[in-house]
Amino acid sequence: MSLKFYKNFFSNIEDVLADISRNNTWPTTFVSGATDGPPVHWHKDEVHAYIMEGETDFLDAETNKRTPVSAGDKIVVPAGNLHAEGAIKDRVVYILALPEPRLPEEFLAMEGI
């Protein structure tokens, strides 16, 4: 199953929290500093990523397509989907929503290919 992108999905934090509540997921904030981006990887859980600040792109390894994302966009990464966040010039602030609460070292665990 491919990544799903929702451009201009939200306009404020209240929209994000309402979507998280509708999906019965658990939010956490993640700040990604300047980087060339991680290698292609996958996660054990489906992740809903809300871009609160900044811009980057995501590689969907299934389609080999990069999609630019910026503040207001939502990305759904299905469990087990191979993907990679792109380069970041400054920083990107995400709210990540997971199916259950996790410690940072658990939800940031990237499974290699």
C-alpha positions as MATLAB code, in Angstrom:
seq = 'MSLKFYKNFFSNIEDVLADISRNNTWPTTFVSGATDGPPVHWHKDEVHAYIMEGETDFLDAETNKRTPVSAGDKIVVPAGNLHAEGAIKDRVVYILALPEPRLPEEFLAMEGI';
ca = [
       0.000    0.000    0.000;
       1.392    3.392   -0.983;
       1.847    6.542    1.064;
      -1.204    8.813    1.083;
      -0.773   12.572    0.793;
      -3.375   15.152    1.782;
      -2.323   18.636    0.670;
      -3.598   21.587    2.745;
      -5.353   19.120    5.058;
      -5.413   21.384    8.117;
      -5.051   25.048    8.988;
      -4.466   24.950   12.756;
      -3.651   22.704   15.701;
      -7.333   22.244   16.520;
      -7.880   20.633   13.084;
      -4.975   18.249   13.741;
      -6.197   17.291   17.218;
      -9.733   16.701   15.908;
      -8.384   14.372   13.191;
      -6.235   12.533   15.741;
      -9.313   12.065   17.933;
     -11.409   10.819   14.975;
      -8.701    8.272   14.128;
      -8.355    7.173   17.773;
      -4.570    7.677   17.620;
      -1.954    9.057   20.032;
      -0.035   12.249   19.168;
       3.593   13.106   19.744;
       5.689   15.995   18.476;
       8.847   15.380   16.482;
      11.315   18.009   15.235;
      13.633   17.001   12.409;
      16.650   19.281   12.063;
      18.665   19.939    8.925;
      19.535   16.626    7.284;
      20.154   14.928    3.973;
      17.389   12.523    4.985;
      17.385    8.976    6.341;
      17.763    5.849    4.220;
      14.725    3.987    2.940;
      13.058    2.259    5.889;
       9.735    1.128    7.320;
       7.889    1.250   10.644;
       5.884   -1.425   12.461;
       2.855    0.861   12.895;
       0.835    3.041   10.557;
       1.911    6.656   11.117;
      -0.120    9.796   10.415;
       2.293   12.727   10.007;
       1.037   16.313   10.157;
       3.527   18.923    8.897;
       3.250   21.820   11.343;
       6.254   23.829   10.120;
       8.826   23.584    7.332;
       9.027   21.611    4.110;
      10.605   18.468    2.727;
       9.528   15.588    0.531;
       8.772   11.909    1.014;
       9.925    9.042   -1.147;
       7.386    6.268   -1.575;
       9.667    3.350   -2.404;
       6.719    1.359   -3.824;
       6.169    3.908   -6.602;
       9.686    5.444   -6.517;
       8.001    8.863   -6.458;
       9.006   11.859   -4.301;
       6.178   14.126   -3.163;
       6.877   17.576   -1.703;
       5.152   18.383    1.598;
       4.871   21.541    3.672;
       2.969   23.045    6.594;
      -0.710   22.063    6.499;
      -0.127   18.718    4.774;
      -0.864   15.249    6.167;
       0.924   12.038    5.167;
      -0.277    8.541    6.044;
       2.505    5.955    6.065;
       1.023    2.441    6.167;
       2.712   -0.095    8.447;
       5.543   -1.822    6.609;
       5.628    0.703    3.737;
       9.144    1.449    2.501;
       9.689    5.202    2.471;
      12.158    7.979    3.301;
      11.891   11.595    4.325;
      13.825   13.901    2.016;
      16.454   16.521    2.716;
      15.625   19.308    5.166;
      17.322   22.711    4.905;
      16.360   24.076    8.329;
      13.841   21.971   10.247;
      10.450   20.328    9.981;
       8.059   20.118   12.915;
       5.675   17.167   12.825;
       2.862   15.918   14.953;
       2.981   12.150   14.542;
      -0.085   10.093   15.406;
       0.314    6.415   16.243;
      -2.160    3.649   17.098;
      -0.940    3.522   20.717;
       1.376    5.561   22.947;
       5.083    4.868   22.391;
       8.364    6.096   23.828;
      10.445    8.154   21.355;
      13.031    5.393   20.899;
      10.185    3.027   19.950;
       8.229    5.219   17.542;
      11.430    6.460   15.882;
      12.706    2.922   15.323;
      13.347    2.524   11.615;
      13.410   -0.950   10.187;
      15.913   -1.300    7.344;
      15.428   -3.078    4.080;
];
